[in-house]
Amino acid sequence: MESEFIRINEKSDAILSLQIIEKNFQYVLSDNKYWKLIIISLHSALQGFMVCALQGTSYFNVAEKKSLKKHIESLKDKSKPYTTVRLQSFMKLYERIKNADELKNHYVATDECNSAIISLNDIRNDFIHFSPKGWSLSIDGLPIIMDCSLDIIEFLVFKTIESYQFTNEEREVIKKLIDNIRILTIRIFTITPSNSVFTGGAGGMC
């Protein structure tokens, strides 16, 4: 029996993250803790599309400098252990897409969106590196996080010169996903009153 492989690249990974967001909305109404998966996937999607916009012709353009230096040294000197490249941090990528020297048509963020993206990164990190505790997280701030993140993705895919790498078919898929996620977000917050994702637990204080 032949081995089966999961084949993925930076574009398909970013699109997959949007698909995961769309799929998990069906579970949020019955259990709001599924916001965890949506937040993690939203972070992944935004990071992926920022990478696509900034990488140009080489992944070196989105690599963290110290790891890139070690990686190049390991390629030149075979006596040294081979090292891989680490991606620049999420917030570093975010600052770069707002820089006119990085993107000819750079993203102009409002203070509200800057705060929303910082919150997205902080909440995602808390979920990914969850420590023993009880945690209450109000969902009141999630609509602006969703809206700003989708705005940025839409901008990067449809309004930057660097977006040429997406095919027309991929753009259609991305546009449909973004539109659907916006509609689902509105529905959720129309039906669901303000409450918390987590309302306590063992090992810490809320």
Residue frames as qw, qx, qy, qz and C-alpha x, y, z in Angstrom:
[[0.000, 0.887, 0.461, 0.000, 0.00, 0.00, 0.00],
 [0.414, 0.482, -0.024, 0.772, 1.41, 3.38, -0.98],
 [0.282, -0.391, -0.454, 0.749, 1.99, 5.99, 1.69],
 [0.074, 0.837, 0.456, 0.294, -0.44, 8.88, 1.74],
 [0.416, -0.058, -0.170, 0.891, 0.91, 12.40, 2.14],
 [0.009, 0.886, 0.383, -0.262, -0.65, 15.65, 3.28],
 [0.499, 0.238, 0.230, 0.801, 0.50, 18.21, 0.73],
 [0.126, -0.920, -0.343, 0.145, 0.29, 21.85, 1.75],
 [0.497, 0.273, -0.002, 0.824, 1.99, 25.16, 1.00],
 [0.112, -0.199, -0.341, 0.912, 1.77, 28.71, 2.33],
 [0.358, -0.053, -0.286, -0.887, -1.24, 29.55, 0.16],
 [0.610, -0.255, -0.683, -0.312, -3.27, 26.41, 0.76],
 [0.416, -0.237, -0.687, 0.546, -2.48, 26.58, 4.49],
 [0.077, 0.099, 0.193, -0.973, -3.85, 30.13, 4.76],
 [0.525, -0.096, -0.425, -0.731, -6.99, 29.19, 2.83],
 [0.570, -0.210, -0.794, 0.042, -7.45, 26.03, 4.94],
 [0.182, -0.162, -0.577, 0.780, -7.39, 28.17, 8.09],
 [0.369, 0.037, -0.048, -0.928, -10.33, 30.19, 6.74],
 [0.625, -0.101, -0.653, -0.417, -12.17, 26.95, 5.93],
 [0.435, -0.177, -0.785, 0.404, -11.63, 25.73, 9.50],
 [0.098, 0.102, 0.329, -0.934, -13.09, 28.99, 10.84],
 [0.532, -0.011, -0.333, -0.778, -16.18, 28.62, 8.65],
 [0.615, -0.108, -0.770, -0.127, -16.67, 24.99, 9.68],
 [0.349, -0.149, -0.732, 0.566, -16.35, 25.60, 13.42],
 [0.269, -0.137, 0.085, -0.950, -19.02, 28.29, 13.53],
 [0.654, -0.241, -0.550, -0.460, -21.62, 25.50, 13.48],
 [0.639, -0.241, -0.664, 0.305, -20.46, 24.40, 16.95],
 [0.161, 0.212, -0.327, 0.907, -20.25, 27.83, 18.62],
 [0.499, -0.393, -0.145, -0.759, -23.97, 28.22, 19.32],
 [0.863, -0.335, -0.349, -0.146, -24.13, 24.99, 21.32],
 [0.783, -0.454, -0.082, 0.417, -20.74, 25.43, 23.01],
 [0.190, 0.977, -0.075, 0.054, -18.99, 28.79, 22.96],
 [0.586, -0.605, 0.456, 0.287, -15.66, 27.24, 23.90],
 [0.752, 0.348, 0.428, 0.362, -15.32, 26.43, 20.19],
 [0.161, 0.985, -0.062, 0.004, -14.31, 30.08, 19.83],
 [0.558, -0.604, 0.487, 0.295, -10.89, 28.74, 20.80],
 [0.666, 0.147, 0.607, 0.408, -10.56, 26.95, 17.45],
 [0.360, 0.855, 0.315, 0.198, -11.87, 29.96, 15.56],
 [0.187, -0.955, 0.196, 0.120, -9.42, 32.34, 17.23],
 [0.607, -0.406, 0.577, 0.367, -6.45, 30.03, 16.67],
 [0.601, 0.389, 0.591, 0.372, -7.43, 29.52, 13.03],
 [0.191, 0.965, 0.175, 0.049, -8.01, 33.25, 12.49],
 [0.352, -0.809, 0.388, 0.266, -4.51, 33.96, 13.77],
 [0.637, -0.098, 0.665, 0.378, -3.13, 31.24, 11.50],
 [0.500, 0.682, 0.482, 0.230, -5.02, 32.60, 8.49],
 [0.045, 0.997, -0.028, -0.050, -3.89, 36.20, 9.01],
 [0.472, -0.632, 0.524, 0.322, -0.31, 35.11, 9.57],
 [0.663, 0.156, 0.652, 0.333, -0.41, 32.98, 6.43],
 [0.413, 0.817, 0.343, 0.210, -1.72, 35.76, 4.21],
 [0.162, -0.948, 0.222, 0.161, 0.83, 38.21, 5.64],
 [0.597, -0.353, 0.618, 0.370, 3.57, 35.72, 4.76],
 [0.603, 0.478, 0.565, 0.298, 2.21, 35.38, 1.22],
 [0.203, 0.966, 0.146, 0.066, 2.26, 39.15, 0.79],
 [0.246, -0.905, 0.332, 0.101, 5.74, 39.67, 2.20],
 [0.807, -0.253, 0.468, 0.257, 7.77, 36.69, 1.05],
 [0.288, 0.741, -0.401, -0.455, 8.29, 37.79, -2.56],
 [0.764, 0.408, -0.472, -0.161, 10.41, 35.23, -4.39],
 [0.510, 0.234, -0.746, 0.357, 12.09, 33.74, -1.31],
 [0.663, -0.618, -0.420, -0.048, 11.06, 32.53, 2.12],
 [0.557, -0.026, -0.287, 0.779, 14.21, 34.27, 3.36],
 [0.035, -0.445, -0.100, -0.889, 12.16, 37.49, 3.24],
 [0.628, -0.561, -0.122, -0.526, 9.94, 36.34, 6.11],
 [0.812, -0.100, -0.492, 0.299, 12.59, 34.53, 8.13],
 [0.506, -0.860, 0.022, 0.069, 13.72, 35.56, 11.58],
 [0.330, 0.854, -0.395, 0.077, 17.22, 37.02, 11.13],
 [0.348, -0.594, 0.714, -0.130, 19.19, 34.96, 13.65],
 [0.793, 0.063, 0.600, -0.086, 17.72, 31.66, 12.50],
 [0.699, 0.714, 0.019, -0.042, 18.28, 32.65, 8.87],
 [0.093, 0.821, -0.561, 0.054, 21.95, 33.37, 9.55],
 [0.526, -0.343, 0.770, -0.115, 22.41, 29.97, 11.22],
 [0.820, 0.382, 0.402, -0.145, 20.52, 28.30, 8.39],
 [0.550, 0.805, -0.220, -0.016, 22.76, 29.83, 5.71],
 [0.133, -0.693, 0.702, -0.100, 25.88, 28.91, 7.69],
 [0.695, -0.105, 0.697, -0.142, 24.69, 25.30, 7.96],
 [0.791, 0.577, 0.183, -0.085, 24.20, 25.19, 4.17],
 [0.361, 0.841, -0.397, 0.071, 27.69, 26.55, 3.51],
 [0.009, -0.528, 0.807, -0.262, 29.52, 24.51, 6.13],
 [0.793, -0.087, -0.508, -0.325, 28.48, 20.86, 6.02],
 [0.443, 0.080, -0.754, 0.479, 30.38, 20.17, 9.24],
 [0.230, -0.058, 0.424, -0.874, 27.80, 22.21, 11.13],
 [0.225, 0.361, 0.889, -0.172, 24.42, 20.69, 12.03],
 [0.013, -0.387, -0.559, -0.733, 21.67, 21.61, 9.61],
 [0.055, 0.378, 0.555, -0.739, 19.27, 24.19, 11.01],
 [0.158, 0.632, 0.681, 0.333, 15.85, 25.23, 9.76],
 [0.057, 0.281, 0.024, 0.958, 14.53, 28.75, 9.41],
 [0.044, -0.521, -0.715, 0.465, 12.11, 30.23, 11.91],
 [0.100, 0.719, 0.482, 0.491, 9.32, 32.49, 10.76],
 [0.055, 0.284, -0.230, 0.929, 9.28, 36.10, 11.91],
 [0.061, 0.305, 0.760, -0.571, 6.88, 36.76, 14.75],
 [0.134, 0.684, 0.703, 0.146, 3.23, 37.47, 14.05],
 [0.095, -0.912, -0.211, 0.339, 3.51, 41.04, 15.30],
 [0.316, -0.460, 0.454, 0.694, 6.68, 41.64, 13.27],
 [0.245, 0.292, 0.766, 0.517, 4.84, 40.54, 10.12],
 [0.018, 0.828, 0.557, -0.054, 1.92, 42.80, 11.06],
 [0.199, -0.796, 0.061, 0.568, 4.20, 45.82, 11.45],
 [0.335, -0.208, 0.624, 0.675, 5.78, 45.08, 8.08],
 [0.229, 0.524, 0.735, 0.365, 2.51, 45.04, 6.11],
 [0.057, -0.925, -0.331, 0.178, 1.87, 48.57, 7.42],
 [0.379, -0.614, 0.289, 0.630, 5.24, 49.79, 6.18],
 [0.569, 0.772, -0.006, -0.284, 5.36, 51.53, 2.78],
 [0.067, 0.686, -0.701, -0.180, 8.96, 50.32, 2.35],
 [0.399, -0.104, 0.909, -0.059, 7.75, 46.71, 2.61],
 [0.378, 0.506, 0.765, 0.123, 4.58, 46.83, 0.51],
 [0.136, 0.168, 0.314, 0.925, 4.01, 49.37, -2.23],
 [0.470, -0.467, -0.285, -0.693, 0.33, 49.41, -1.34],
 [0.235, 0.070, -0.818, 0.521, 0.69, 48.99, 2.42],
 [0.375, -0.612, -0.689, -0.104, -2.09, 48.48, 4.94],
 [0.034, -0.416, 0.232, -0.878, -3.17, 51.61, 6.82],
 [0.429, -0.378, -0.805, 0.157, -4.49, 50.50, 10.21],
 [0.344, -0.744, -0.073, -0.569, -6.74, 52.36, 12.61],
 [0.123, -0.458, 0.688, -0.549, -5.93, 52.46, 16.32],
 [0.803, -0.098, 0.283, -0.516, -8.93, 50.20, 16.87],
 [0.927, 0.291, -0.223, -0.073, -7.59, 47.58, 14.48],
 [0.335, 0.556, -0.651, 0.394, -4.09, 47.80, 15.96],
 [0.427, -0.341, 0.602, -0.582, -5.59, 47.03, 19.37],
 [0.907, 0.093, 0.094, -0.400, -7.71, 44.23, 17.91],
 [0.789, 0.424, -0.438, 0.078, -4.72, 42.50, 16.28],
 [0.060, 0.489, -0.707, 0.507, -2.68, 42.76, 19.48],
 [0.666, -0.175, 0.449, -0.569, -5.61, 41.17, 21.33],
 [0.919, 0.266, -0.175, -0.233, -5.88, 38.41, 18.72],
 [0.550, 0.484, -0.623, 0.275, -2.20, 37.58, 19.16],
 [0.187, -0.399, 0.665, -0.604, -2.41, 37.65, 22.97],
 [0.798, -0.053, 0.289, -0.526, -5.56, 35.49, 23.16],
 [0.869, 0.351, -0.334, -0.102, -4.20, 33.01, 20.62],
 [0.350, 0.483, -0.700, 0.393, -0.96, 32.68, 22.59],
 [0.450, -0.294, 0.577, -0.615, -2.91, 32.12, 25.81],
 [0.912, 0.119, 0.073, -0.385, -4.86, 29.33, 24.12],
 [0.771, 0.450, -0.444, 0.072, -1.82, 27.71, 22.48],
 [0.390, 0.295, -0.678, 0.549, 0.32, 27.90, 25.63],
 [0.595, -0.590, -0.186, -0.513, -2.50, 27.32, 28.08],
 [0.195, 0.294, -0.764, 0.540, -1.34, 27.07, 31.68],
 [0.336, -0.424, -0.830, 0.132, -3.28, 25.47, 34.56],
 [0.058, 0.120, 0.273, -0.953, -5.89, 28.04, 35.57],
 [0.246, 0.673, 0.692, -0.092, -9.50, 29.07, 35.31],
 [0.181, -0.136, 0.278, 0.934, -10.07, 31.76, 32.71],
 [0.321, 0.721, 0.565, -0.241, -13.03, 33.93, 31.76],
 [0.245, -0.111, 0.426, 0.864, -12.85, 35.60, 28.36],
 [0.398, 0.600, 0.359, -0.594, -15.62, 37.94, 27.27],
 [0.532, 0.320, 0.643, 0.449, -16.72, 37.47, 23.69],
 [0.153, 0.896, 0.272, -0.315, -17.70, 41.15, 23.42],
 [0.073, -0.768, 0.394, 0.501, -14.40, 42.05, 21.76],
 [0.585, -0.012, 0.750, 0.309, -14.44, 39.22, 19.24],
 [0.530, 0.742, 0.410, 0.008, -16.50, 40.92, 16.48],
 [0.138, 0.950, -0.229, -0.163, -13.93, 43.72, 16.01],
 [0.432, -0.482, 0.721, 0.248, -11.10, 41.15, 16.06],
 [0.626, 0.323, 0.693, 0.153, -12.89, 39.14, 13.38],
 [0.399, 0.883, 0.236, -0.074, -13.73, 42.23, 11.32],
 [0.043, -0.886, 0.400, 0.232, -10.23, 43.74, 11.37],
 [0.515, -0.298, 0.766, 0.245, -8.54, 40.43, 10.63],
 [0.595, 0.480, 0.631, 0.134, -10.81, 39.73, 7.66],
 [0.249, 0.953, 0.024, -0.171, -10.33, 43.30, 6.41],
 [0.219, -0.725, 0.585, 0.290, -6.56, 42.81, 6.41],
 [0.572, 0.010, 0.790, 0.220, -6.77, 39.44, 4.65],
 [0.507, 0.734, 0.452, 0.000, -9.08, 40.91, 2.03],
 [0.081, 0.947, -0.208, -0.231, -6.71, 43.84, 1.54],
 [0.370, -0.537, 0.700, 0.290, -3.65, 41.62, 1.16],
 [0.562, 0.194, 0.781, 0.190, -5.31, 39.29, -1.34],
 [0.404, 0.716, 0.545, 0.165, -7.17, 41.82, -3.47],
 [0.082, 0.993, 0.089, 0.014, -5.50, 45.21, -3.08],
 [0.409, -0.715, 0.444, 0.352, -1.74, 44.66, -2.94],
 [0.491, 0.650, -0.498, -0.298, 0.53, 44.31, -5.95],
 [0.068, -0.397, 0.911, -0.091, 2.01, 41.21, -4.30],
 [0.682, 0.119, 0.551, -0.466, -1.35, 39.43, -4.51],
 [0.555, 0.491, -0.488, -0.462, -0.51, 38.31, -8.06],
 [0.048, 0.291, -0.955, 0.040, 0.51, 34.92, -6.70],
 [0.466, 0.236, 0.738, -0.427, -3.12, 33.96, -6.05],
 [0.075, 0.183, 0.789, 0.582, -5.00, 32.53, -9.01],
 [0.405, -0.198, -0.186, -0.873, -8.45, 33.79, -9.94],
 [0.702, -0.278, -0.623, -0.206, -9.92, 30.53, -8.67],
 [0.506, -0.192, -0.595, 0.594, -8.15, 30.93, -5.31],
 [0.045, -0.073, 0.141, -0.986, -9.35, 34.52, -5.05],
 [0.568, -0.278, -0.410, -0.657, -12.94, 33.39, -5.61],
 [0.693, -0.286, -0.647, 0.140, -12.62, 30.78, -2.86],
 [0.350, -0.096, -0.433, 0.825, -11.07, 33.32, -0.46],
 [0.228, -0.179, -0.076, -0.954, -13.73, 35.93, -1.20],
 [0.662, -0.331, -0.518, -0.430, -16.55, 33.44, -0.62],
 [0.636, -0.246, -0.616, 0.395, -15.00, 32.28, 2.66],
 [0.168, 0.001, -0.286, 0.943, -14.54, 35.83, 3.94],
 [0.413, -0.243, -0.239, -0.845, -18.13, 36.76, 3.03],
 [0.715, -0.317, -0.596, -0.183, -19.50, 33.63, 4.70],
 [0.531, -0.177, -0.560, 0.611, -17.46, 34.18, 7.86],
 [0.055, -0.120, 0.125, -0.983, -18.69, 37.78, 8.10],
 [0.592, -0.290, -0.375, -0.652, -22.32, 36.60, 7.80],
 [0.730, -0.261, -0.621, 0.114, -21.80, 33.84, 10.38],
 [0.334, -0.018, -0.453, 0.826, -20.18, 36.29, 12.82],
 [0.301, -0.196, -0.028, -0.933, -23.15, 38.65, 12.55],
 [0.710, -0.281, -0.512, -0.393, -25.59, 35.76, 13.06],
 [0.624, -0.155, -0.643, 0.417, -23.76, 34.49, 16.13],
 [0.193, -0.084, -0.386, 0.898, -23.74, 37.88, 17.82],
 [0.431, -0.225, -0.234, -0.842, -27.34, 38.55, 16.87],
 [0.769, -0.280, -0.522, -0.241, -28.50, 35.29, 18.44],
 [0.726, -0.210, -0.494, 0.429, -26.02, 34.99, 21.31],
 [0.281, -0.948, -0.034, -0.148, -26.00, 37.45, 24.21],
 [0.201, 0.720, -0.563, 0.352, -22.69, 38.60, 25.70],
 [0.896, -0.432, 0.069, -0.073, -21.09, 35.87, 27.78],
 [0.230, -0.740, 0.622, 0.114, -17.73, 34.24, 28.34],
 [0.683, 0.371, -0.611, -0.150, -15.77, 31.57, 26.51],
 [0.570, -0.038, -0.747, 0.341, -14.41, 30.17, 29.75],
 [0.444, -0.697, -0.051, -0.561, -16.12, 30.66, 33.09],
 [0.529, -0.642, 0.473, -0.291, -13.72, 29.04, 35.50],
 [0.903, 0.181, -0.388, 0.023, -11.97, 25.80, 36.28],
 [0.822, -0.523, 0.002, 0.227, -9.39, 24.17, 38.48],
 [0.771, 0.028, 0.075, 0.632, -5.85, 25.35, 38.91],
 [0.284, 0.121, 0.047, 0.950, -6.18, 29.12, 38.96],
 [0.099, 0.556, 0.479, -0.673, -8.30, 32.17, 39.51],
 [0.362, 0.665, 0.565, 0.327, -10.77, 33.62, 37.03]]
